[in-house]
């Protein structure tokens, strides 16, 4: 039995990313990398939603907490809404802050 091309692509992408896990990006590369990751995240979200990976009660709770239980376009809270909103917010913070300290969530300001 042969593997589906999408499953094969995900396996290959995971291996490539795993091999470069500790790549040290600068601030400009972080933003570009996040944009590329968002392209993949959107496709992954589609598949997560299609096979209902995320718990409906959890999605409802997230939507209620975030005030988005009835999103006008999608009609419901789903993996794409949750993950893409989070990634988009992270990209906005990255752009607004300029550069970020790796893995701390703390922005680097201009030197004093």
Helices and strands as residue ranges (DSSP letters): H 5-19, H 27-50, H 56-66, H 79-97, E 99-100, E 107-108
